[in-house]
Amino acid sequence: MKRYLLFFAATIFATLFVAETIFAAEASFSGHYRVRAFAVDSMKGPGAGGLEDSNYDESWSFVDHRLRLNIDLKQGDVMGRMQINAGNYTWGESQDLSDDEWHREMFIKFPFGPATVKVGRQWAATPFKSIMYQGVLDSLLLIYPATPDWTVLGAALNADDTGGLDIDVFTLVGIYKPAGSPISGALGWFYLTGDTGTTDVRPMWLTGTIDYTNGPVKASLTGAYEFGDLDTGTKTYDYKAYAIDARAGYDFGAAGGPPLSLEAIIGYGTGDDNANDDNLENFTSPMPSYTHTALFLDHGDGAEGGGQLQHPARSSGNVAALTSTTGATQPDGLGNLTWFGLKANYKMSDKASLKGLVATYYLTEENVTGGTSYKDDHLGEEINLALVYNITEGLDLTLSGGWFFPDEDGWTTTTATTKASDDTVSEYMAKIFWRF
């Protein structure tokens, strides 16, 4: 393995030398390295999808690390990047790089008239609070500054071609950001076309978000409406679902008070109360990464090892949910979920901050005609705390703990003879994170 790494390093440096001497390209490097130690209880083990439900009674711990290196080359207005992503490797286990880890991102960016084009494998996200998609995708992105206040983004993304699938997403988004105004926002249209071999899926979404920032006050409202159809060859189903995310925050420090900021969040995604009709009312989206708390984190760069809220009523994967005719939804999305959260951030000093969150979770629909129903819609509460300390420039230490207290009735079906476990799920983490 070492000789391959040496060969790769030599190839990179030789390429950079040739590029700089012949084409006068500039090279730059950035990225991060992190080491994390976890101890958890009543949660599934590493690599098993995190929190599946509240019935696991096992304790385990592990240490992992990751190096993410961006290699950027720039010549005039043209920029290219290759990102190496070595990790997340668990200490004591195999740490060989897979093929896609050598090039987690690999794209080129260049001007095209008044527009900018990015093409290749790249980080893809939207301004809609991660409701729609967030992750690394093979895509073509066109950025056009239509007016000083409006920027238009058009994208074609390949979402999934594994296992004979053919899933593509087409996006048109307008971003409104007038200079000096406290109000900004975005409007979007998304179209997914998919072929599983037996089923054609054609959902569409209309999305919108409005943000307000004025001194210490911040607020936002985001919504998405899902429509379109799914054709199994023998029957056609209609997507009829929506999701809403509302947030309001206040920074007391910016108003001359204590160095404390608060943010309240409400999230709501429709569920399907009838598995026998022709309407698909569980909200789904192409590649969501929505719930952002300690235990139920997004699967993107911010993830701290937490699981997805994989209640059996919302435990199908992205493609499975989009092609389901029986009400399946996505554990990392907002489908069939209602939740309320309050986040706090207290700046203890120039070096240290204390962060916290309390949240409560509900099934939007716990009773399903022709499907599985649960005794209650309440799933439980979460509490988490994190101390973040800046050791030196670019290097932080985080100590955190998270606890989920399940409501046994929310995890127990109406036909079950025994109740689900109400054991507390806990997660403790220590992390060293270096940005360069």
C-alpha positions, -999 to 999 in steps of 0.1 A, spaced: 0 0 0 29 24 9 44 22 -26 10 31 -41 7 61 -19 43 71 -29 35 66 -66 3 87 -62 21 115 -44 49 115 -70 23 116 -98 5 146 -82 36 166 -77 49 158 -112 15 170 -126 16 202 -105 52 209 -117 43 204 -153 11 225 -149 30 253 -133 59 254 -157 40 249 -189 5 263 -182 14 286 -153 -14 270 -132 -15 278 -95 -19 250 -70 -35 253 -35 -44 228 -8 -70 228 19 -90 204 39 -93 189 74 -82 160 96 -103 148 125 -101 121 152 -132 110 171 -138 87 201 -174 75 207 -191 56 235 -228 47 229 -255 27 245 -288 12 232 -278 21 196 -268 -1 167 -231 -6 162 -208 12 137 -218 7 100 -253 -5 110 -271 27 103 -271 44 137 -303 45 157 -326 20 141 -352 19 169 -353 19 207 -350 -19 212 -313 -23 211 -296 -29 244 -259 -29 237 -230 -7 246 -200 -2 223 -172 23 217 -147 30 189 -122 56 176 -122 67 140 -103 93 119 -106 110 85 -83 131 63 -100 152 36 -76 169 12 -86 194 -15 -62 198 -44 -71 229 -64 -55 240 -97 -63 274 -111 -53 289 -144 -68 322 -152 -106 319 -148 -105 281 -149 -104 261 -117 -103 223 -111 -104 202 -79 -98 167 -68 -107 159 -33 -92 129 -15 -114 116 13 -95 90 35 -119 78 61 -139 74 82 -116 46 93 -121 28 126 -88 23 145 -77 -13 144 -95 -21 112 -86 -20 75 -78 15 62 -73 9 25 -87 35 3 -116 25 -20 -117 38 -56 -142 66 -49 -123 78 -19 -94 89 -42 -118 113 -59 -147 122 -36 -149 154 -56 -134 158 -91 -147 187 -111 -138 217 -133 -153 252 -130 -151 278 -158 -168 309 -172 -192 306 -201 -202 340 -212 -219 358 -183 -225 324 -166 -203 300 -146 -202 263 -153 -192 235 -129 -191 199 -142 -180 167 -126 -184 150 -92 -191 178 -67 -208 187 -35 -245 194 -43 -268 213 -19 -298 236 -21 -309 267 -1 -339 247 13 -326 236 47 -314 202 33 -350 191 27 -343 183 -10 -308 170 -14 -273 173 1 -243 152 -8 -217 145 -34 -232 138 -68 -221 136 -105 -237 168 -119 -236 197 -143 -243 231 -127 -249 264 -145 -249 296 -124 -263 327 -141 -264 362 -125 -297 373 -141 -299 407 -122 -280 422 -93 -306 408 -70 -313 374 -87 -290 345 -94 -304 315 -114 -290 280 -110 -297 252 -133 -285 216 -126 -287 181 -140 -276 155 -114 -272 117 -116 -286 105 -83 -283 67 -86 -273 43 -113 -264 13 -91 -281 -21 -94 -296 -12 -128 -313 19 -116 -315 51 -136 -323 80 -113 -317 116 -125 -327 150 -110 -332 182 -129 -332 215 -109 -340 251 -116 -335 275 -86 -337 313 -84 -319 329 -54 -329 364 -44 -304 383 -24 -306 421 -27 -278 441 -12 -286 459 20 -320 442 24 -329 422 55 -350 398 33 -336 372 10 -349 339 -3 -351 313 -31 -376 296 -53 -371 262 -69 -384 235 -92 -371 199 -91 -379 170 -114 -368 134 -108 -370 108 -134 -363 72 -124 -366 37 -139 -361 7 -116 -368 -18 -144 -404 -23 -134 -415 11 -121 -412 46 -136 -411 74 -110 -417 110 -120 -421 131 -88 -417 169 -90 -413 195 -63 -420 232 -60 -399 248 -32 -395 281 -16 -377 298 13 -377 332 28 -350 345 52 -351 376 74 -320 389 92 -321 422 111 -294 428 137 -299 401 164 -330 387 149 -330 358 124 -360 340 110 -368 317 80 -397 298 65 -391 269 40 -416 248 22 -418 221 -4 -447 206 -23 -444 172 -39 -465 161 -69 -462 139 -100 -468 102 -105 -455 67 -101 -463 41 -127 -459 4 -119 -470 -8 -153 -503 -19 -140 -513 10 -118 -505 47 -115 -501 65 -81 -501 103 -75 -475 120 -52 -494 145 -29 -472 156 0 -455 186 15 -430 196 41 -424 228 62 -395 241 82 -398 273 103 -370 288 124 -366 319 145 -334 330 164 -321 358 186 -285 368 194 -285 385 228 -248 393 224 -254 412 192 -280 432 210 -256 442 238 -266 414 262 -249 382 273 -230 361 247 -260 338 242 -279 329 210 -311 309 208 -329 293 178 -363 276 178 -372 251 150 -404 235 139 -403 208 112 -433 191 96 -436 165 69 -468 148 58 -473 111 63 -496 86 45 -527 76 65 -540 52 39 -518 25 23 -546 13 1 -555 44 -19 -537 58 -50 -522 88 -32 -486 88 -20 -487 113 9 -454 105 27 -431 134 18 -400 122 0 -372 140 -19 -342 130 -40 -314 129 -14 -324 146 19 -302 152 48 -325 170 71 -325 164 109 -296 183 124 -292 174 161 -267 154 181 -281 119 176 -300 124 144 -275 143 123 -273 149 86 -251 124 67 -230 152 52 -198 169 65 -214 179 98 -222 144 109 -208 134 143 -215 97 141 -252 100 150 -278 78 136 -309 85 115 -343 85 132 -351 51 116 -385 44 132 -401 14 114 -427 38 100 -400 59 82 -371 34 77 -368 30 39 -338 43 19 -340 71 -6 -348 51 -37 -370 26 -19 -391 54 -5 -395 72 -39 -406 39 -55 -428 27 -27 -465 24 -31 -472 15 5 -462 47 23 -425 42 30 -405 73 37 -369 84 44 -351 82 78 -329 112 69 -358 132 55 -388 150 69 -415 125 57 -440 114 84 -421 135 110 -431 164 132 -405 179 155 -398 209 177 -363 219 188 -346 247 207 -309 253 202 -286 274 224 -250 286 220 -232 304 249 -198 319 242 -179 313 274 -147 330 262 -128 338 231 -118 301 230 -147 282 244 -184 278 236 -212 257 252 -239 244 229 -271 227 237 -304 214 222 -337 200 234 -361 185 209 -392 163 208 -403 141 179 -437 128 167 -450 107 138 -472 129 117 -494 98 110 -493 70 135 -525 53 123 -525 39 88 -554 24 70 -543 -9 55 -508 -6 71 -490 -7 104 -503 16 132 -487 26 165 -502 32 199 -491 68 200 -476 94 177 -450 106 203 -415 91 196 -395 108 224 -372 136 235 -336 144 229 -312 165 249 -276 171 240 -247 193 252 -213 201 236 -183 220 248 -161 234 219 -127 247 228 -103 263 203 -68 249 211 -50 271 186 -57 285 151 -76 260 131 -76 233 158 -107 226 180 -116 201 207 -152 191 212 -166 171 241 -203 162 237 -231 140 250 -265 132 236 -295 114 251 -327 102 235 -356 92 258 -381 71 237 -418 69 244 -425 32 243 -460 37 229 -447 55 199 -425 25 191 -452 -2 199 -477 -13 172 -514 -15 180 -512 -53 176 -481 -60 197 -485 -81 228 -455 -64 246 -443 -29 246 -412 -16 230 -382 -7 251 -380 27 267 -342 24 274 -324 57 270 -301 60 240 -269 78 248 -239 89 228 -206 105 241 -180 119 219 -146 135 220 -132 150 188 -101 168 177 -107 187 144 -80 205 124 -88 228 95 -61 238 71 
